[in-house]
């Protein structure tokens, strides 16, 4: 006859404390999933609000949404070649030609020839025209200032770090 000796603790029911710990761990995981879902939902809502705001601003200055996006990239990262700009915003070069023509005819950008390559051009924003756009975003900028004034420097650093991680592949200068 063979006897099996069980170690202490084998084949025993979990204690009340163990069940409570497991339940607390499950609830903590559910709460974390809810927080993550809330963060994602808030980002989706923010994207819509920004798209609506950008559309309103573009309408006031008579610029299409994609043109406004390109202008923003030019102003923040220019001067840029049309090819580099097209890659950055994800449009075909032929489409970019039309966008740049509209921005140039509206006085928003200028094309400068590259000194050592007569065929190449760089596009840059016109600083005086940017004031019109900055003014139209004044309400949003004031609201952001009010919100961020209530955050500590460490909290602001955390927000900035989070937002930078949302667009991987970009550097601090982007």
Order of alpha helices (4+ residues) and beta strands (2+ residues): alpha-alpha-alpha-alpha-beta-beta-alpha-alpha-alpha
